Amino acid sequence: MRQISLDGYQIARNVQNLNSEREKLSVDLADKTSMIKRLLDENEKLSFRLRQAQDDVDSLRMTRAQQRNAEASRRPAPMGY
């Protein structure tokens, strides 16, 4: 009978320890979930800024190409020999 009582006490301690560990893991999981959400939001913002920068670069390239074409069309044709 005494052994059963000791076993019951040990089981109760183990359950309490497991509950405590589960609570710690739940807090860790919540922290990590929050961090992942922040990182995903930041990634979305950076992706948007990158697309804007790429669009700006493409626009500048088009403008420069148009300027070169306009300058080339204004130059007199080279004289042949």
C-alpha positions, 0 to 999 in steps of 0.5 A: 500500500505504501508503494502505491501511495509513493507511486501516486505521489511520483505520478502527480509530480511528473504530471505537474512537471509535464504541465509546467513544461507544456506551459513553457513550450506554449509561451515559446511557441507563441513568441516564435509565432509572433516573430514569424509573423513580424518577419513575414510582414517585413518580408512583404514590405521589402518585397514591395520596395524591391519591386518598386526599385526594379520598376524604377530601374526599368523606367530609367532604362527606357527613358535613357534608351529613348533619349539615345534614340532621339539623339541618334535621330538628330545627328546628321548621317555620316558622309560616305567615302 
